[in-house]
Amino acid sequence: MRIVIRWAAVLVAAIWAAAACAQYPSKPIRMMVPFPAGAVSDNIARILGTQLASSLGQPIVVDNRAGADGTIAAEAVIKSAPDGYTLFLATNGPIILVPLQHKKPPYDPLTAFTPVSLLGRFTFMLFVHPDVPAKSVRELVDYARANPGKLNAGTGNMGAVLLGAQLAKLTGIKFLNVPYKGEAPALTDLVAGRVNMMFYATVGPALALAKEGRLRPLATVLVQRSALAPEVPTISEAGFPGITPMGWAGLYGPANLVPDTVARLSRAINEALRRPEVRDSLAQQAFEPNGSSPEQLAAFIRSNLNETRALLREAGIEPE
C-alpha cells in the first residue's frame, strides 16, 4: 500500500508539472537586471522583453536590482522558484567575474542557474584623449614604448581592466591602471585629460564627445565594426587580433528549471534576436546580438571561466 501511495504521489506530481508546462506562461514573467534603469543592459532587457511578451502572450516585467557587482540580482534569481517566471538577464560580471574574484564565491555559476540563451556582446571601444599623439592603436603602442610609464588608463569595470591586460600582454607596453566606480566618472576624467586612455563599453556618450573632438576612438573590440561608428576599425583590423571581446549578456533561470520551459524560452529569445527591427534596436545600444542553444551557452560559460581566470592571473588580480 505504501508503494502504491508513493507511486501515486509521483504520478500526480508528474501530471501537475506537465500541466504547468503546457500552460506556461500563464502570468507575467519577471526579468531581473543587475543594473539600474537606463543602463545599456536595462535597455536591452526592455527591447527583448517587448518581443518576448508578444511571442509568449504574457507581460515581461523588468526588475532592476543593481548593486554588489550583480550579486544582489543573482541571489534573488537563485532563491526564486524554478517555474520560469523569474529570469536573469546576466552579464559576464555576476556570472564570471564575481565568482572568480572571491576566494569563497557566493555561488557556483555552473550549478546555480539554468542557461537559456546567449544574447550577444557589448561593444567596447578604445578611446584616447586628444592630447595623446596617436591616431591608431599601432601609434598608441609605439608612443607607449617610446614613453614608458607616461600613459594611464581609466577603468570603469572589470571588462576594461581585462582588455587593458590583454593589450599590455600582447604588446609588452606598460601603463598605469586607474580604477573608477563605474564608467561615467572615468569618462569625465578622460575628457578632462586626467587619464589618457580608456576601454569604454557604453559607447554612445563617448562617441558624442568624439564628434565634438573631445575624445578620439581608435578601435572597437568586436568581430565586425560597430554600426554606430563604422569608420572606426576593429581591433583585429588595427593589427591586434589577440584582444578578444570581454562583455556579453545571456539569459538564465534559476537552477532546475523545467526543460520544456527552457526550450520554449530559448526558442522565443532566438526568434526575437533574428528579427531585423530587434537587431537594429540593439545595434543602437552598441550591442551585437548573438543567440544560442542552452547547451551552447553552458559550454561558453565553462570556456569563458577558464579564459578569464587565466587573464586575471596574468593581470595580477587575485581573489579576495
C-alpha positions in Angstrom: 0.0 0.0 0.0 2.9 2.4 0.8 4.5 1.7 -2.5 1.2 2.4 -4.3 0.7 5.6 -2.4 4.3 6.7 -3.2 3.9 6.0 -6.9 0.5 7.7 -6.9 2.2 10.8 -5.5 4.9 10.7 -8.1 2.3 10.3 -10.8 0.3 13.3 -9.5 3.4 15.4 -9.4 4.4 14.5 -12.9 0.9 15.3 -14.2 0.9 18.6 -12.3 4.4 19.5 -13.8 3.2 18.6 -17.3 0.1 20.7 -16.9 2.1 23.6 -15.7 4.5 23.4 -18.7 1.6 23.1 -21.1 0.1 26.3 -19.6 3.4 28.2 -19.4 3.3 31.1 -19.2 0.0 31.9 -17.5 1.1 35.0 -15.7 3.6 37.9 -16.1 7.3 37.0 -16.2 9.9 38.9 -14.2 13.3 39.6 -15.8 15.9 40.6 -13.2 18.6 43.0 -14.4 21.7 43.7 -12.3 21.9 47.3 -13.4 19.8 50.5 -12.8 17.1 51.7 -15.2 18.7 53.5 -18.2 21.8 51.4 -18.3 22.6 49.5 -21.5 21.6 46.2 -20.0 18.3 47.6 -18.9 17.6 48.9 -22.4 18.4 45.5 -23.9 16.1 43.8 -21.4 13.2 46.1 -22.4 13.8 45.7 -26.1 13.9 41.9 -25.8 11.1 41.9 -23.2 8.7 43.5 -25.6 9.4 40.8 -28.2 9.1 38.0 -25.6 5.8 39.4 -24.3 4.4 39.3 -27.9 5.5 35.7 -28.6 4.8 34.3 -25.1 1.5 36.1 -24.6 2.4 37.5 -21.2 4.0 40.7 -20.0 7.7 40.8 -19.2 8.3 42.9 -16.1 11.9 44.3 -15.9 13.1 44.3 -12.3 16.2 46.4 -11.7 18.3 45.0 -8.8 21.6 47.0 -9.1 24.5 46.6 -6.7 27.3 44.4 -5.4 28.6 43.7 -9.0 25.3 42.0 -9.9 25.3 39.7 -6.8 22.0 41.2 -5.5 20.1 40.3 -8.6 21.9 36.9 -9.0 21.0 35.8 -5.5 17.3 36.9 -5.9 17.2 34.6 -9.0 18.9 31.7 -7.2 16.2 31.9 -4.4 13.3 32.1 -6.8 11.1 29.1 -7.8 12.3 27.2 -10.9 9.0 27.7 -12.7 10.1 30.1 -15.5 8.5 33.2 -14.0 11.8 34.7 -12.8 14.6 35.1 -15.4 18.0 36.7 -15.2 19.5 38.9 -17.9 23.1 38.5 -16.7 26.3 39.9 -18.0 29.8 38.4 -17.5 30.0 40.4 -14.3 27.8 38.3 -12.0 28.3 35.0 -14.0 32.1 35.1 -14.4 33.9 37.9 -12.6 32.1 37.7 -9.2 32.8 34.0 -8.7 36.4 34.4 -9.8 37.1 37.4 -7.6 36.2 35.7 -4.4 38.1 33.0 -2.6 34.8 31.9 -1.3 32.4 32.6 -4.2 28.8 33.4 -3.2 27.6 30.8 -5.7 28.8 28.5 -8.5 27.7 29.9 -11.8 27.7 26.4 -13.4 25.1 25.0 -11.0 23.2 28.0 -9.5 21.5 28.9 -12.8 19.8 27.2 -15.8 21.3 28.5 -19.1 18.6 29.6 -21.7 20.4 31.5 -24.4 23.4 33.8 -25.1 22.1 37.2 -26.1 25.2 38.9 -27.6 28.2 41.1 -26.9 28.7 44.6 -25.7 30.8 46.9 -27.9 34.0 48.1 -26.1 35.9 50.9 -27.9 39.3 52.1 -27.1 39.4 55.9 -26.7 42.2 58.3 -26.1 42.3 62.0 -25.0 43.2 64.3 -28.0 46.4 65.2 -26.3 47.7 61.7 -26.8 49.6 61.8 -30.1 48.1 58.6 -31.6 45.5 58.2 -34.3 45.7 54.4 -34.4 46.3 51.5 -31.9 49.7 50.9 -33.6 50.7 54.6 -33.0 49.4 54.3 -29.4 51.6 51.2 -28.8 54.6 52.9 -30.4 54.1 56.0 -28.2 53.8 53.9 -25.1 57.0 52.1 -25.9 58.8 55.4 -26.5 57.4 56.9 -23.3 57.4 54.1 -20.7 55.2 54.9 -17.7 53.7 58.0 -19.2 50.3 56.7 -20.1 47.5 55.8 -17.7 44.2 54.1 -18.4 40.8 54.8 -16.7 38.8 51.6 -16.0 35.2 51.7 -15.0 34.6 47.9 -14.9 36.5 44.6 -14.9 36.0 44.2 -18.6 38.1 47.3 -19.2 40.7 46.0 -16.8 41.0 42.7 -18.6 41.1 44.3 -22.1 43.9 46.5 -20.8 45.7 43.5 -19.5 45.3 41.8 -22.9 46.8 44.8 -24.7 49.7 45.0 -22.3 50.5 41.3 -22.6 50.2 41.3 -26.4 52.4 44.3 -27.0 54.7 44.4 -23.9 53.7 48.0 -23.1 53.1 49.3 -19.6 50.6 51.8 -18.3 49.1 52.7 -15.0 45.6 51.4 -14.4 43.3 54.0 -12.7 40.2 52.3 -11.3 36.8 54.1 -11.0 33.4 53.2 -9.5 31.8 53.0 -12.9 32.3 54.2 -16.4 30.7 57.7 -16.0 33.3 59.1 -13.6 36.1 57.5 -15.7 34.8 59.1 -18.8 34.6 62.5 -17.1 38.3 62.3 -16.2 39.2 61.1 -19.7 37.6 64.1 -21.2 39.4 66.3 -18.7 42.7 64.7 -19.6 43.3 63.3 -16.1 43.6 59.9 -17.7 44.9 59.3 -21.2 43.1 56.3 -22.5 40.1 54.0 -21.8 38.3 50.9 -23.0 34.7 52.0 -22.8 31.6 49.9 -23.1 28.6 52.3 -23.1 29.9 53.9 -26.2 27.0 56.2 -27.1 28.0 59.2 -24.8 31.7 58.7 -25.7 31.0 58.8 -29.4 29.0 62.0 -29.0 32.1 63.5 -27.3 34.3 62.2 -30.1 32.2 64.0 -32.7 32.9 67.2 -30.8 36.7 66.5 -30.9 36.9 65.9 -27.2 37.9 62.2 -27.5 39.4 60.1 -30.2 38.2 56.5 -30.8 41.0 54.2 -32.1 39.3 50.8 -32.3 36.3 48.7 -31.4 36.7 45.3 -29.7 34.2 43.3 -31.8 34.4 40.8 -34.7 33.0 43.5 -37.0 32.7 47.3 -37.0 30.0 48.9 -34.9 27.1 50.4 -36.8 27.3 53.4 -34.5 30.8 54.2 -35.8 31.5 52.3 -39.0 34.6 54.4 -39.6 36.3 53.0 -36.5 38.3 49.8 -37.3 38.1 46.6 -35.3 41.0 45.8 -33.0 41.8 43.0 -35.4 41.9 45.3 -38.4 44.2 47.5 -36.3 46.6 44.7 -36.1 45.9 43.1 -32.8 43.7 40.0 -33.2 44.7 38.6 -29.9 42.5 41.1 -28.0 39.0 39.5 -27.6 35.6 40.9 -26.6 35.1 40.8 -22.8 31.5 42.0 -22.4 28.5 39.8 -23.1 25.0 39.0 -21.8 22.9 35.9 -21.5 19.5 34.8 -20.3 19.2 32.4 -17.4 16.7 31.0 -15.0 17.3 29.5 -11.5 18.7 26.0 -11.2 16.5 23.1 -12.1 14.3 25.0 -14.5 11.9 22.6 -16.3 13.5 21.5 -19.6 10.3 22.2 -21.6 10.1 25.7 -20.2 13.8 26.2 -21.0 13.3 25.1 -24.6 10.3 27.4 -25.1 12.1 30.4 -23.7 15.2 29.6 -25.8 13.2 29.4 -29.0 11.4 32.6 -28.2 14.5 34.6 -27.5 16.4 33.3 -30.5 13.4 34.2 -32.7 13.4 37.7 -31.3 17.2 38.1 -31.9 16.7 37.2 -35.5 14.1 40.0 -36.1 15.6 42.9 -38.1 13.8 45.5 -36.0 15.2 44.0 -32.8 18.7 43.8 -34.3 18.5 47.4 -35.3 17.4 48.5 -31.9 20.1 46.5 -30.2 22.7 48.0 -32.6 21.7 51.4 -31.4 22.7 50.2 -27.9 26.1 49.2 -29.3 25.2 45.6 -28.6 25.9 42.8 -31.1 23.1 40.2 -30.9 24.1 36.5 -31.0 21.7 33.8 -29.7 22.5 30.2 -28.8 21.0 27.0 -27.5 21.1 26.4 -23.7 23.8 23.8 -24.3 25.9 26.2 -26.2 25.6 28.8 -23.5 26.6 26.3 -20.9 29.7 25.4 -22.9 30.5 29.1 -23.5 30.4 29.8 -19.8 32.8 26.9 -18.9 35.2 28.2 -21.6 34.9 31.8 -20.5 35.5 30.9 -16.9 38.8 29.3 -17.8 39.9 32.1 -20.1 39.0 34.8 -17.6 40.7 33.0 -14.8 43.9 33.0 -16.8 43.6 36.7 -17.7 43.0 37.7 -14.1 46.1 35.7 -13.1 48.2 37.4 -15.8 46.9 40.8 -14.8 48.0 40.1 -11.2 44.4 40.2 -9.9 44.0 37.8 -7.0 40.7 36.6 -5.5 39.8 38.4 -2.3 
